[in-house]
Amino acid sequence: MSTTTAALPRLAFHGTGYLGATYAICFAELGYEVIGYDVDINRIAKLSAGEVPFHEPGLEEVLKRSLAGGRLRFSTNLAEVAAFGDVHFICVGTPQLAGGMGADLSYVEDAVTGLAQHLTRKALIVGKSTVPVGTAEWVERLVDKYAPADLGVEVAWSPEFLQEGFALQDVLRPSRIVVGVRSEWARELLDAAHKGVCDLAAAEGRDVPVVVTDFATAELVKVAANAFLATKISFINAMAEVCEVAGADVTQLARAIGHDPRIGNRFLKAGVGFGGGCLPKDIRAFQARAQELGAGEALRFLHEVDLINQRRRTRVVQLAAELLDRRYGPAGPDLSGVRIAVLGATFKPDSDDVRDAPSLAVAAMLAKAGADVHVYDPQGMANARRAQPHLRYAPTMAEAVRDTSLVCVLTEWADFRDADPNALGELVAERRVIDGRNCLDPVRWVRAGWRYRGLGRP
């Protein structure tokens, strides 16, 4: 997977969290000269030593290979990074505003103004962070204000579409490339910046669709895609609510409607809902921005999407009370004296990300109801401890379920999907299980003597 570097621009990635580090590592793998910049000294030290500071399958191996090949390095020196890069990708976080629904753009502002003041030649600043529509024009104004006027620095926008657990594939073999540009110079430079991706696709007999558009459309692509995905997930979870009262099975319903080519079967798996650092805050920021633009009515449905998603967490607690024969009153159930295992702390498998994780939120709700909750996750334990330090954490799945009266499977790790219900049954005090992701084989678990409940299943 090599490309001649003679005509390729040098790339700088500002922010080396999940987004920036993954792109920097992968583009170095494609043959580009790459530098990653961050103000976090410890993170830069780890990356420079060949350690990925988050869990992403296969990424650390590629990092070490690119470092050894001399194509990749990391720095906390902004002047060095400004001098190095022809294309500067802004990859910093845009978290939800404290006390509001909108996006906090302070990290974007800091990254752009800091870089602009250090530039000494013409360069292209490209936003990759997920932002409200209108941000690119605001970034242009920041550049005009802080960069030397005679340099002619330009701005473009090219959203990212990473899925945690599949990030290598998403960068090296993307489903599409979207670029918002204002000039032919910016377009040509971004063509060169993505040449390695397109060359790899050609070598493998694939095509990568490239959408060249305006700033506003490029900014909307990511949030619109996330809003559609969140809506699809919440739709099947709404159907799960109906199935439970009607006596239907949402897994069979999803399979049946998924055969319709207009709908498709991806992301039609009912469960405890979506989480992570993107979907929840992105759909809220989208609503907030639409309201500011006078189009709030158009996205009112996203409020219900959010509510459905939050209800799934409460439903697990309700099911726990039902299975444990505990009364569920106006203030919730009293689960005092009950030992419960929660299997899963991350918002999805193959990740260590616990941001807005439904699994960890449910664990906290069960503990608040008085339960003695023991959590286990294959990768997310350290982050979970920081997020919910009052919970108990078990070193293994076996230790988590030992002497429990209820097991809740809330993240669909393969370790949990493939677990032997007979072997686990020998460890628990009582064989009760809530399948919060509909990832277990109910027949197998029932045959092993478990009382099984899946979300949206009779």
C-alpha positions in Angstrom: 0.0 0.0 0.0 2.5 2.6 -1.1 2.2 5.7 -3.3 4.9 7.9 -4.6 5.2 10.9 -2.4 6.8 13.2 -5.1 3.5 15.1 -6.0 1.7 14.6 -2.7 1.0 17.4 -0.3 2.3 17.2 3.3 -0.6 16.7 5.7 -1.1 18.0 9.2 -3.8 16.8 11.6 -4.7 19.2 14.4 -6.1 17.2 17.3 -5.0 13.6 17.9 -8.1 12.2 19.6 -9.9 9.4 17.9 -10.5 11.3 14.7 -7.2 13.0 14.1 -5.0 10.2 15.3 -6.8 7.7 13.1 -6.6 9.8 10.0 -2.9 10.7 10.6 -1.9 7.1 11.0 -3.9 5.9 8.0 -2.7 8.6 5.6 0.9 7.9 6.6 0.2 4.3 5.7 -1.0 5.5 2.3 2.4 7.1 1.7 1.9 10.7 2.7 4.3 12.7 4.9 2.1 13.4 8.0 2.4 15.2 11.3 -0.1 15.1 14.1 -0.4 18.0 16.5 -2.0 18.3 19.9 -1.7 20.4 23.0 -1.9 17.2 25.2 1.8 16.4 25.9 1.0 12.9 27.3 -1.1 11.9 24.2 1.7 13.1 21.8 4.3 11.1 23.9 2.2 8.0 23.7 1.6 8.2 19.9 5.3 9.0 19.3 6.2 5.8 21.3 3.9 3.8 19.1 1.0 3.5 21.6 -2.6 4.3 20.5 -4.3 6.0 23.4 -7.7 4.4 22.7 -8.9 1.0 21.5 -9.3 0.6 17.7 -8.6 -2.9 16.2 -5.5 -3.0 14.0 -4.5 0.7 14.4 -1.5 0.3 16.7 0.2 -2.0 14.2 -0.2 0.5 11.4 1.0 3.3 13.8 4.3 1.5 14.5 4.8 0.7 10.8 4.4 4.3 9.8 6.6 5.6 12.6 9.3 3.1 11.6 9.0 4.2 8.0 9.6 7.8 8.8 6.4 9.1 7.2 4.7 9.9 10.5 5.5 12.0 13.5 3.8 13.9 16.3 4.4 17.3 17.8 3.2 19.9 20.4 5.1 22.7 18.5 2.5 24.6 16.5 5.1 26.7 14.6 6.7 23.4 13.4 3.4 22.0 12.3 2.4 25.2 10.5 5.7 25.3 8.6 5.3 21.6 7.7 1.8 21.3 6.4 0.4 22.1 2.9 -3.0 20.9 4.1 -4.1 21.3 7.7 -7.0 19.1 8.8 -8.9 20.4 11.9 -9.9 17.3 13.9 -10.8 18.6 17.3 -13.8 17.8 19.4 -17.2 19.6 19.2 -18.9 18.5 22.4 -22.4 19.5 23.5 -22.5 22.8 25.2 -22.8 22.7 29.0 -26.4 23.6 29.8 -27.5 23.6 26.2 -28.1 21.5 23.1 -25.7 23.3 20.7 -22.2 22.4 19.8 -19.2 23.9 21.6 -16.9 25.3 18.9 -14.3 26.6 21.3 -11.8 23.9 20.3 -12.3 24.6 16.6 -11.7 28.3 17.3 -8.6 27.7 19.3 -7.2 25.3 16.7 -7.9 27.7 13.7 -6.7 30.9 15.4 -3.6 29.3 16.7 -2.7 27.8 13.4 -3.5 31.0 11.4 -1.2 33.1 13.4 1.7 30.7 12.8 1.4 30.3 9.0 4.1 31.7 6.9 3.0 30.5 3.5 -0.2 29.7 1.6 -1.9 26.6 2.9 -5.4 25.0 3.0 -7.2 24.6 6.3 -9.8 21.8 6.1 -12.4 21.2 8.7 -13.1 17.5 9.5 -14.9 18.0 12.9 -18.6 17.6 12.9 -20.0 21.2 13.2 -23.2 23.2 12.8 -23.9 24.5 9.3 -22.3 27.9 8.8 -19.1 27.0 10.7 -16.9 27.0 7.6 -17.8 30.6 6.8 -17.0 31.5 10.4 -13.7 29.8 10.1 -13.0 31.8 7.0 -13.5 35.0 9.0 -11.2 33.7 11.7 -8.5 33.0 9.1 -9.0 36.5 7.5 -8.6 38.0 10.9 -5.6 36.1 12.2 -3.5 34.9 9.2 -1.2 37.3 7.3 -3.4 38.8 4.6 -0.7 38.4 1.8 -0.5 34.6 2.2 -3.9 33.8 0.6 -4.8 31.0 3.1 -8.0 29.2 2.1 -10.6 27.1 3.9 -12.4 23.9 2.8 -14.6 21.4 4.5 -14.4 17.6 4.3 -16.5 15.7 6.9 -15.4 12.4 8.4 -17.5 9.2 8.5 -15.7 7.0 11.0 -17.3 4.1 12.7 -15.6 3.1 15.9 -14.3 -0.5 15.5 -14.1 -0.1 11.7 -12.0 3.1 11.5 -9.1 1.6 9.4 -11.6 0.5 6.7 -13.5 3.8 6.9 -10.3 5.9 6.2 -8.5 3.6 3.8 -11.6 2.4 2.0 -14.3 5.1 2.5 -17.8 4.8 1.2 -17.5 8.3 -0.1 -15.4 11.5 0.0 -17.2 14.8 0.4 -15.4 18.1 -0.1 -16.8 21.6 0.2 -14.5 24.1 -1.6 -14.6 27.7 -3.0 -11.7 27.5 -5.5 -10.2 25.3 -8.1 -6.9 25.5 -6.2 -8.5 24.1 -3.0 -10.2 21.3 -5.0 -7.0 20.3 -6.7 -5.1 20.2 -3.4 -7.8 18.1 -1.8 -7.7 15.8 -4.8 -4.0 15.3 -4.2 -4.7 14.8 -0.5 -7.0 12.0 -1.3 -5.0 10.5 -4.2 -3.7 7.7 -2.0 -7.2 6.6 -1.1 -8.3 6.7 -4.8 -5.2 4.9 -5.9 -5.8 2.1 -3.4 -9.4 1.8 -4.6 -8.3 1.6 -8.2 -5.7 -1.1 -7.4 -8.5 -3.1 -5.7 -11.0 -2.6 -8.5 -13.2 -0.3 -6.5 -14.6 3.2 -7.0 -14.7 5.9 -4.4 -17.6 8.3 -5.0 -16.4 11.9 -4.6 -18.9 14.7 -4.0 -17.6 18.2 -4.6 -20.0 20.8 -3.2 -20.4 24.0 -1.3 -19.5 24.7 2.4 -23.1 24.4 3.7 -23.9 21.1 2.0 -20.5 19.6 3.1 -21.3 20.6 6.7 -24.8 19.1 6.5 -23.8 15.8 5.1 -22.4 14.4 8.3 -25.2 15.6 10.7 -27.9 14.6 8.2 -26.4 11.1 7.9 -26.2 10.8 11.7 -29.8 12.1 12.1 -31.0 9.5 9.6 -29.1 6.7 11.3 -30.4 7.8 14.8 -33.9 7.9 13.4 -33.7 4.4 11.9 -32.4 3.0 15.2 -35.1 4.8 17.2 -37.8 3.7 14.7 -37.1 0.0 15.4 -36.9 0.7 19.1 -40.3 2.3 18.9 -41.5 -0.8 17.2 -40.1 -2.8 20.1 -42.3 -0.8 22.4 -45.3 -1.7 20.3 -44.3 -5.4 20.0 -44.0 -5.8 23.8 -47.6 -4.7 24.4 -48.9 -6.5 21.3 -47.1 -9.8 21.9 -45.1 -9.6 18.7 -41.3 -10.2 18.2 -39.4 -7.2 17.0 -36.5 -9.3 15.8 -38.8 -11.1 13.3 -40.5 -7.8 12.4 -37.1 -6.2 11.7 -36.0 -9.2 9.5 -39.3 -9.0 7.5 -39.2 -5.2 6.8 -35.4 -5.4 6.3 -35.9 -7.5 3.1 -37.6 -4.5 1.6 -34.8 -2.9 -0.6 -36.2 0.5 0.1 -35.5 0.0 3.8 -32.6 -2.5 4.2 -31.7 -4.5 7.3 -28.7 -2.6 8.6 -29.2 -0.8 11.9 -32.7 -2.4 12.4 -31.7 -4.2 15.6 -33.8 -3.2 18.5 -32.1 -2.9 21.9 -31.0 -0.5 24.6 -30.4 2.3 22.0 -27.5 4.3 20.6 -24.8 6.3 22.4 -21.2 7.3 21.9 -19.6 10.7 21.3 -21.4 11.4 18.0 -25.0 10.5 17.5 -26.6 11.9 20.7 -24.8 15.2 20.7 -25.0 15.6 16.9 -28.7 15.3 16.7 -29.2 17.8 19.5 -26.8 20.3 18.0 -28.6 19.8 14.6 -31.9 20.7 16.3 -30.3 23.7 18.0 -28.8 25.0 14.8 -32.0 24.5 12.8 -33.9 26.5 15.5 -31.3 29.3 15.1 -31.8 29.3 11.3 -35.6 29.4 11.7 -36.1 25.8 10.5 -36.7 24.3 13.9 -40.0 22.7 12.9 -38.3 20.7 10.2 -36.3 18.8 12.8 -38.8 18.5 15.6 -39.0 14.8 15.0 -35.4 14.4 16.2 -36.6 15.4 19.7 -38.8 12.3 19.7 -35.9 10.2 18.3 -33.9 11.3 21.3 -36.7 10.5 23.8 -37.3 7.0 22.3 -33.6 6.4 22.7 -33.6 7.5 26.4 -36.7 5.4 27.1 -34.9 2.2 26.1 -32.5 2.6 29.1 -35.5 3.0 31.5 -37.1 -0.1 29.9 -34.1 -2.2 31.0 -34.6 -1.1 34.6 -38.4 -1.9 34.3 -37.6 -5.4 33.0 -35.1 -5.9 35.8 -37.9 -5.1 38.3 -40.3 -7.5 36.6 -37.8 -10.4 36.4 -36.8 -9.9 40.1 -40.5 -9.5 41.2 -39.9 -6.1 42.6 -42.5 -3.4 42.6 -42.0 -0.5 40.2 -43.4 2.7 41.8 -43.5 6.3 40.7 -39.9 6.8 41.9 -38.8 3.6 40.2 -38.1 0.1 41.6 -36.5 -0.8 44.9 -33.6 -3.2 44.0 -31.8 -3.1 47.3 -30.1 -6.3 48.3 -30.0 -7.6 44.7 -26.7 -8.4 43.0 -26.8 -7.6 39.3 -24.1 -8.2 36.6 -23.9 -5.7 33.8 -21.9 -7.1 30.8 -20.7 -4.1 28.7 -19.7 -0.6 29.6 -18.8 0.8 26.1 -21.4 2.2 23.8 -20.6 -0.5 21.2 -18.2 -3.5 20.8 -14.6 -3.1 19.6 -14.2 0.2 21.3 -13.2 1.6 24.7 -15.5 4.6 24.3 -18.0 5.0 27.2 -19.3 8.5 26.2 -23.1 8.4 26.6 -23.0 4.6 26.7 -26.5 3.1 27.3 -24.9 0.2 29.1 -23.1 2.4 31.7 -26.1 4.6 32.1 -28.3 1.6 32.9 -25.7 0.3 35.3 -25.8 3.6 37.1 -29.7 3.6 37.1 -29.7 0.1 38.6 -27.2 1.1 41.3 -29.3 4.2 42.1 -32.3 1.8 42.6 -30.3 0.1 45.3 -28.8 -2.9 43.4 -25.3 -4.1 44.0 -24.0 -3.7 40.4 -20.9 -5.4 39.1 -19.7 -4.3 35.6 -17.4 -6.0 33.2 -16.2 -4.9 29.7 -13.4 -6.3 27.6 -11.9 -2.9 26.8 -13.7 -0.1 28.5 -13.0 -0.7 32.2 -10.6 2.2 32.8 -12.8 4.7 31.0 -15.9 3.4 32.8 -14.2 3.7 36.2 -13.5 7.4 35.5 -17.0 8.0 34.3 -18.9 6.1 37.0 -16.4 5.6 39.9 -19.1 4.5 42.4 -19.9 1.3 40.5 -18.2 -2.0 41.2 -16.0 -3.4 38.4 -15.1 -7.1 38.0 -11.8 -8.2 36.4 -13.5 -11.0 34.4 -17.0 -11.9 33.1 -17.0 -14.9 35.4 -16.4 -12.6 38.4 -19.0 -10.2 37.3 -21.8 -12.8 37.1 -20.8 -14.8 40.2 -23.6 -15.0 42.8 -25.8 -12.6 40.9 -29.6 -12.8 40.6 -29.7 -11.0 37.2 -27.4 -10.7 34.3 -27.9 -7.8 31.9 -26.1 -8.0 28.5 -25.9 -4.4 27.3 -23.0 -4.3 24.8 -22.9 -6.9 22.1 -19.2 -8.0 22.5 -18.5 -11.4 21.0 -17.4 -12.6 24.4 -20.9 -12.1 25.6 -22.7 -13.3 22.5 -20.8 -16.5 22.5 -20.8 -17.2 26.2 -21.9 -20.6 27.4 -25.2 -20.2 29.3 -24.7 -23.6 31.0 -21.2 -22.6 32.3 -22.5 -19.1 33.4 -25.5 -20.8 35.1 -23.1 -22.6 37.4 -21.8 -19.3 38.7 -24.9 -17.2 39.3 -27.3 -17.4 42.2 -30.4 -17.3 40.0 -30.6 -17.7 36.2 -32.2 -14.5 35.0 -30.9 -12.6 31.9 -31.9 -9.4 30.1 -30.7 -9.4 26.5 -30.4 -5.6 26.0 -29.0 -6.0 22.5 -31.0 -9.0 21.2 -27.7 -10.6 20.5 -28.1 -13.9 22.5 -29.8 -17.1 21.3 -32.9 -17.2 23.4 -33.7 -20.9 22.8 -30.2 -21.8 23.9 -30.4 -19.7 27.1 -33.9 -21.0 28.0 -32.9 -24.6 27.5 -30.0 -23.9 29.9 -32.6 -22.9 32.5 -32.5 -19.1 32.3 -35.5 -16.8 32.5 -34.8 -14.8 29.4 -36.1 -11.3 28.4 -35.1 -9.5 25.2 -36.2 -6.0 24.4 -39.3 -6.1 22.1 -39.7 -9.8 22.3 -42.5 -11.8 23.9 
